[in-house]
Amino acid sequence: MQAANAVRAKGASHVYAAASHAILSGKARERIAASSLEEVVVTNTVPPAADGDKITVLSVASLLGEGIRRIHENTSVSSLFL
């Protein structure tokens, strides 16, 4: 949270954070809510608690499903990430 404050102090008008496997433990949610972050975007690769103020959870279900389909059909999986 101090990093968000530091970049705001240097003139950033918006500060966002993202994580692929967010484990929000302890007071993490309260700290995010009280921070100068606009939004924290996480994936549901670990079971998230409910979305909260400033926290957006994105599903990876369609990406995983498409990866499984491509493996089954012996087509490129790496092209999903290019």
Secondary structure, DSSP 8 states (H G I E B T S, - for coil): -HHHHHHHHTT-S--EEEESS----TTHHHHHHHSS-SEEEEESSS-----BTTEEEE--HHHHHHHHHHHHTT--SGGGG-
